[in-house]
Amino acid sequence: MPIPLGMRRLALVSCTVFLFVCTAGTAGAQRSASTSWAAPEIATVVSDGLMAPSLADFRPDDPLTEGEFSDLLASF
């Protein structure tokens, strides 16, 4: 039986919120996207226009504002 679209979206949003809540404590760390273990994923979200206009403007360690999170969810 296939999972309804609404349930899949709810699961995606829940996982995304969980990820941001769990990583909020790392806001003080300073690491560039090019040296991060997540560099390929960062490049993907930047190239798709989801998280920042360029790699130089990507701020992985800054807190995610409510407005930025809303924009991210709206892009899906």
C-alpha positions as CSV (number, residue, x, y, z in Angstrom):
1,M,0.0,0.0,0.0
2,P,1.6,3.3,-1.0
3,I,2.1,6.1,1.6
4,P,-0.2,9.1,0.9
5,L,1.5,12.3,-0.3
6,G,0.4,14.2,2.8
7,M,2.1,11.7,5.1
8,R,5.3,11.8,3.1
9,R,5.4,15.6,3.3
10,L,4.7,15.5,7.0
11,A,7.6,13.0,7.4
12,L,9.9,15.2,5.4
13,V,9.0,18.4,7.3
14,S,9.3,16.5,10.7
15,C,12.8,15.2,9.8
16,T,13.9,18.6,8.5
17,V,12.7,20.3,11.8
18,F,14.4,17.6,13.8
19,L,17.7,18.1,11.9
20,F,17.6,21.9,12.5
21,V,16.8,21.5,16.2
22,C,19.6,19.0,16.7
23,T,22.2,21.1,14.9
24,A,21.3,24.5,16.5
25,G,23.9,24.0,19.1
26,T,26.7,24.1,16.6
27,A,26.1,27.8,15.6
28,G,29.4,28.9,17.2
29,A,31.6,26.6,15.1
30,Q,33.4,28.2,12.2
31,R,33.9,25.9,9.2
32,S,33.8,26.7,5.5
33,A,31.6,24.7,3.2
34,S,34.7,23.6,1.2
35,T,36.2,21.8,4.2
36,S,33.0,20.4,5.6
37,W,32.2,16.7,5.4
38,A,28.9,17.9,4.0
39,A,30.5,19.8,1.1
40,P,28.7,17.8,-1.7
41,E,25.3,18.3,0.0
42,I,26.0,22.0,0.6
43,A,26.9,22.4,-3.1
44,T,23.7,20.7,-4.1
45,V,21.3,22.8,-2.0
46,V,23.2,26.0,-3.1
47,S,23.1,25.0,-6.8
48,D,19.4,24.2,-6.5
49,G,18.8,27.7,-4.9
50,L,17.4,26.2,-1.7
51,M,19.7,27.6,1.0
52,A,21.9,30.4,-0.3
53,P,22.7,32.3,-3.6
54,S,26.3,31.1,-3.6
55,L,28.7,28.9,-1.7
56,A,30.4,32.0,-0.3
57,D,27.0,33.2,1.1
58,F,26.1,29.8,2.6
59,R,26.2,30.1,6.5
60,P,25.9,26.5,7.8
61,D,26.8,27.5,11.4
62,D,24.4,30.5,11.7
63,P,21.0,29.9,13.3
64,L,18.2,29.3,10.8
65,T,15.6,32.1,11.1
66,E,11.9,31.4,11.0
67,G,11.7,33.4,7.7
68,E,14.5,31.4,6.1
69,F,12.9,28.1,7.2
70,S,9.6,29.2,5.7
71,D,11.2,30.1,2.4
72,L,13.0,26.7,2.4
73,L,9.7,24.9,3.0
74,A,7.9,26.9,0.4
75,S,10.5,26.0,-2.2
76,F,9.4,22.4,-1.9
